[in-house]
Amino acid sequence: MPAPLNAMPTGEYQKYRPKFTGTKGVTAEEHLESFYSYADNLDISEDDVWMRVFVQSLDGEARKWFRELTPRSTVDIEALDDAFLKHWGG
């Protein structure tokens, strides 16, 4: 993740966050589309916040995949999206 880290959104933003496990009927492309709509509604502009909220949308095998990425291999949201789609895309 890029440094320094900016403040995360406040409120109940996590309540409505889409989830991706890699095993349920949602494709990686569908998840990204859903996540981008969700994040746009939160008005997130900083890459580090966007990336951390995206990572919070990963669960199960998808979260495990993220934790196994090489440290600092995803320096911005585009790199994270590319890695996510390369691994989980259809």
Secondary structure, DSSP 4 states (H G I P E B T S, - for coil): --SSPPPPP-SSGGGG---B-SSSS--HHHHHHHHHHHHHHHT---HHHHHHHHHHTB-THHHHHHHTSPTT---SHHHHHHHHHHHH--
